[in-house]
Amino acid sequence: METLSMDEVALTCTKILRKFLNDPFVPEPQKCICTSWKKQPYTRGSYTAIAVGASQSDIESLAQPLFKNVHDKKPALLFAGEHTHSSFYSTVHGAYLSGQSAARRLLASDDAPENALDCPSTADLNTWIQGVQLG
């Protein structure tokens, strides 16, 4: 897929959808955005899978920030990605939400209390998908 043009990917996906849905009128996309995960030198297309015997607390531990000093309120290093969201683990949705949470924490005032990964308005995937803007 990564070697094809965006137009070719869009046309091929449209053909597949039309055939799958048995609907010749499925419109072509206005825009096509493709990733290049396999070409990325540090990941080579990998994603996270929960190991046998792992638990929810292991996922939550991976998301914990690191601080320079024990009394610091602002973390020195934050983690985000599909491997750090306990509700949407191993999904783009989880990566997106954890990135938002990390950004909010970085932008918060130094006096802000420690905030957990919370996304009350995006509790279900369907609601989140409907709110995504691709333009």
VENVENRA-V193392 format. One record per helix or strand of 3 or more residues. SS is the DSSP state (2 for helix, 1 for strand). FROM is the first residue (numbers start at 0). LEN is the number of residues. If there is no record, write none. Layout:
SS/FROM/LEN, SS/FROM/LEN
//
This chain:
2/5/16, 2/36/3, 2/55/7, 2/91/16, 2/119/3, 2/124/7
//
